[in-house]
Amino acid sequence: MLSGVKVICVDVFLAGPFASRMLAELGADVVKVEHISRGDPYRYLEHRYDDGTPDDLTHRFAQYNRGKRSLALDLKSEEGKEVFESLAADADIILENLRPNKMSEFGLGYEDVREYNEDVIYCSISGYGETGPYNDRGGIDTLIQAMSGVVHQNSADAGGPALTGVYLADITGSMYATISVLAALVGRYNGEGGQHIDLSLLDGLVSLLNHEAAQYSAEGTAPPEIRSSLVPQGVYETADGAVALNVLDKDWDDFCEVLGFDEWRDSERFDTPLARQHHKDEIDAAVEERLSDRPTEAWVEELLARDVLVAPMQTVDEAFEDDAVQFRGIVNRRHQDGIGEHVELEYPARFDDYAPVTEDAPRFGEHTEEILAEIGFSPAEIEALCERGIVKRWQDLEK
């Protein structure tokens, strides 16, 4: 789908690598430029559950970097800069998530690259953006969630300020980065030329707060609120787990019948959604008590038979094994040398005539020689660069 599109990524950890992984899955040729010493930190962090894997490969790195080629390069050196310039000269997309303006310090920022590649699409991902009062701060997911209001907003449902269970700021930034570079690519094909995309993780997470923005506009404040406006709505414990409920007004009578609350159907106290909101605590307590009498599967089966919106609460393990998830093929097991059999989460959209690319994650510097040869370096020149420590090859790591 993106065949022929050349991407250079100088990215680490999650936000950048997840975005460039999606581009690779959509068919782009993605070259990952890694720090000459040890590469992306995810190569060696979190080995606590990676017993037996090589020093340059972890399960976490494999998730975010499959399908790319790895070039180990010293960007601080003049020769390394020249190698990058040769690589960037015909790149379609450059994606980086180093600290703001770090690439410019190397002489490899957008303004530098556009001097010899005016059509390049250059995306910079950072915590707080390239400009603004916080642009010199380091920004990671935890800090961004806290500053965005998300942690505070979660306090209503969680009983206190709480981070989300997934890296929401990084993942949101990755999604926006992918959307933005693809939109810019279409713009370039339409004659608009290249451009720089300055993407702030804080901006990205704040942009998700649309319900809160509406409330802020109407009331001048957006304090934490229980997420549900319907009653009952939320997660309720059962005899052996929990279910998520979202009882629409049209389903109220059926819901009451299944749970045995016949008196509620005829009560004026509960006859409208607004009335039920006024008695939320009473309803929630009664529903929780009744649901605890039977196992999850029994409740789900009965409520689904009445078309009431219900689903079992599942652990991540259970979600990976869920019949629907398995049927759609989002969770696959594959083998990679160094890791063995492992779970990979595939690109989630299905296309009529395109299958997203699934390939192994690269070893550190695995494609250094191959990439340098493609941009015109001779075997003797490549050997000299290796000897001077400008680049590194995977086969040389144990020497």
N, C-alpha and C positions, 0 to 999 in steps of 0.2 A: 504493500500500500504506500509506504514511503520509500520504496526502492529508488536508489540513486541519491537519496538525501544523506549528506555527510554531516555528522554531529561530532563536535569535540566537547567533552565534558571535563571540567576540572572541579570535581565534586567529592564531598566526603559525607559520612554518616548517612542521613536519611533524605532530607528534603530535595537535594540535587539528584542523588542517585536514583530515587524512585521516579522522578520526572524523566531522566534519561533512559531508565529501564523501559518505561512506557513507549518512548520513541523507538527503542530497539525492538520491542514487541510488535510495533506497527511497521517494521521493516526497514528502519533507518540503519545506516552503518555508523555505529557509535564507538568512538575511540575515547577511552577513559585515560586521561593523563594523570598519573599518580606521582606523589612525592618520591624522590629518588631513594629515601632511606627505607621506609617501610610501607608506603602506600596509604590507602584509605584506612583510618583507624579501625573501621569495622572488620578489617581483615584479621585483627588480633584481639579485639575487645570481646568480652562475653564468651571466653573459652570455657567458662564454668560449666556449660552444657554442651561443649564441643570436644569431649575427650576423644583422642585418636585422630583428630583432623590435623592437617599440616599447620605450620606457624603462620602461613599467609592466607588461610582459608577458614572461615567460620560459616555456620548455617545462616547467620544473620547477613553477612556479606553476600552470600549466594542469593538470598532473596531479593536484594536490591540492585544487584549488578549483573544478573545473567544476561547473556546475549550481547555483551560488549567486548571490545578488544582493549587490552591493557598495554600502555606505554609508560614505563618508569623513566622519569625525566627530571633533571635539576633545572627548574625554572629560574633560579636565582643567578645562574651562570649566564654569561653572554652567549656561549655556544648553545646552551639549552634554550635560551630565548630565540635564537636563530632557527633551531629545530621546530619550535612551536610556530614560528612565523611561516615556515615552509608548509607546515601541516594546516595552518589556518588560512592560507592563501586562497584555497578553493572550498573552504567549509561553508555549508549552508547555515548551520546553527552552532553557536558556542554557548554553552550553559555552564555557569560556575556558581558555587555557593561558599566561597571563601569570605573572609571579613570584607566589609565594604572598602572598595578602592585598592584592595590587595593586588589584584591583577594589574591595575594601573601602576603600582609601585614596581612591578616587574617589567613595565613597558609593554604590557599585553592587554590593556583595557580596551573598551570599545573604540575610543577615539584613535588609539594606536592601530588597531586591527583594520579599521575602516579605511585607513590610508592606502592599504594594498588589497582590500576586499570590501568595496563600498556597499555591496549587497548583503553583507553578513547580518544575520539576526543574532543578536548578542543578549542573552538573558542572565541577569545577575539576581540571585536569590540571597537575601540576608534577613536578619531578625527584624530590623527597623527601617530598612531601605537605605539607598545610597545618599539620600539627603535628609535633612531634618535634625532636630536636637539630639536624637539618640543614635545617629548613624555611626558613631565610633564605639558603640557598645556591642559586646557579644550577645547574641540572642539565641537561646535554645528553646525547645518546646515548652519546658516547664515555666520559664519566665514569660513566654508569650501568652500562654494560657492564663497566667495570673494577671498580666497587664491588660488583656483583652476584655476582662469581665467575665470570662467563661467560668473560671474557678468559683467566683462569687455567685454567679448565677446558678451553679450546680448545688449550692448550699441548701436550697429549698427541698430538693429531692433527696439529697445525701445526708441531710441533718447537720451540715457544716460545710465550709469551703472544701472543694474536692476537685482534684485533677480528673480529666477524663481517662478512661482505661486504655485508650489508644493515643498515639502521638498525633493529636488532632491538628495542631498548628503546622507541623512538618508535612503531614499528609495533605492538608488543605493547600499549603504553598506549592507542593508538588503538582497537584491537580491544576492550579491556576497557571503554573509555569508551562505545563504541557499544552493547555488550552491556548495560552498566549503565544507561544512560539509557533503553533500550528496556524493560528489566525494570522500572525505576521508572515508566515510562509505563503499563505494564500494571497495576502496583500502584495507580497513581492512578485508573485506570479501575475498579479494584476497591474504590475508596473509601478508599485509604490516604493520599491527599493528596500534596502535593509533598515534596521532600526535597533535601538537599545531598549530592552525591557527591564525596568527596575522594579523588582517584586519584593515587597515587605511581608514577612510572615505575620506581623502584627496587623497590617492592613487586611490580609487575607482572612484572618480569624474574626476580626471585627466585622467584616463584610457578611459573615454568616448570621449576625444578630438581627435579622429582619423583623421577627416578632417583637423583639425588645425595642427596635427602632420605632415601630408603630406605637407601642405603649409609651415610649419616651415622648413621641410627638404629641400624643393625645393628652398625656397627663403630666409631662415635664419631668418624669422620673421613670426608671425601669428597675424596680427592686426585684430580688429573687422571688420567683413564684413557683408553686407546684406546677409542673409542666401541663397537667391535665386541665382542660376546661370542661370536658365531659365528666360525668360521674355515673358509674365507676369507670375509671381509666387508670392504668398503671400496672404494677407487678404485685401479685398477691400469692402468698404461700399456699401450697396444697399439702396433702399428707406426705408426699415424697419429693416435693420440689416447689415449683412456682409456675404460674401462668401470667401472661400479659393480656390484659383486657382493654377493649375500646368499645364500650357499649353505646351505639348510636341510639337516638331517640326512637327510631323505627323498630329497633330490636329490644326495647325496654321490656315489653310484655313477655316476649319469648325468654329473655334472660331471667326474669323473675320466676317464670314457670319452671325452668330447668333447676334453679336453685331452691325452689320451694317457698318463695316469698310472694305468695298469691295476694296477701293483704296489701302489698306495696302497689300492685297494679290499680287498685281502686282508691288509693289514698291521695287526697289533694296535696298532701305534703310532698309527694314525689311525682306529680303528674306532668311536670315540664322539666326540661334540662336545667332551667334557672332554679326551679324549686329544689331539684336534686343537688345543685351546687351549694345551696344554703344549708343542706343537711349532709354535706360530704363526709364529715368525720363519722357520723352515725352509720351511713351507708357503707363506707369503707370497712369499718369495724365488723359489721354484720357479715359482709361479703367475705372478709378474711376468715372469720370464724367458720362460716359454712364451707368454704373451699378447703379448709384444713381437714375436713372429714373424709375426703376421698383422694385417690392419687391423680396426678396430673393427666395421664392418658384418658381416664374416664371422663373428666370434665371437658377436656378438649374435644373428645369424640361427640359428647352430647351437645355442646355449644355450637360446634361446627355444623351439626345436623340441622340446627335452627338458623344457620348463616350468621351467627353472632361472631364478631371479630375477636378471635382468641388465638393464642399461640403459646407453646410451651417455652419457658425460659430455659436456654441451653448454655452449657459451658462451651468454651472454644472447641474443646475436644469433640463434644457432641455435635456442634455446628459443622465441623470438618467431616463428620461421618453421616450427616443428615442426608436422607434419600434425595431431596431436591437438589442439594448442593452437589452430591455425587452425580446425579443425573445430568446436571448442567456442565460438569467437567471443570469447575473452577478450582477444585483441589485435586492435584495429581501427585503421584509418587514417581520419582525418576531417580536414576543413578548417576552420580558424578564421581569421578576418580578423586580420592582425597576425602570425600564426605560420605560416600556410599549412598544408600537409598535415603531419600529425604523428600519432604513435602514441599511442593511448589504451588503457589497461588497464581493461577493464570489470568491473563487479561480478561475482564469479565464480560465484555460485549461480544455478541456473535454477529458476524458479517455473512452475507449471502455467499460471497465468493472470495473470502480472504480468511486465512487461518493465522492468527497472531504467532509470531516467531517465538519458539522456546528453545533456547540453547544454554549451555553451561555458563556459569560465571567464570571469568578469566583468572588464571593464576597471576601473581604479581609479575609484571613485565613479560607476560607470556607472548605478546605480539610485538614487542619492541623492534625486533629485527625485521619482521614482516612489514610493519608500518613505515619504518625508515626507508626500506627498499622501495616502497610504493611512491614515496615523495622524492626519490632520486638519489639516495645515498648508496654508494657502492659498498661492497662487502668490506673493503679495506677501511673506508671511512667509518662504517658502523663499528668495526673492531677498535678503531682509534677512539671513538666516543666512549665505548665501554671501558677501555683501559684508563681513560682520563676521568671516569666517574660521572660523565654527563648523562649517560643513560645506563640502564641495567636490564639484563636479560634474565628470564626465569631460570634458564639452564645454568646460569653462572651463580645463582644464589648460594649454593652449597660450597662454592670454591673458597 
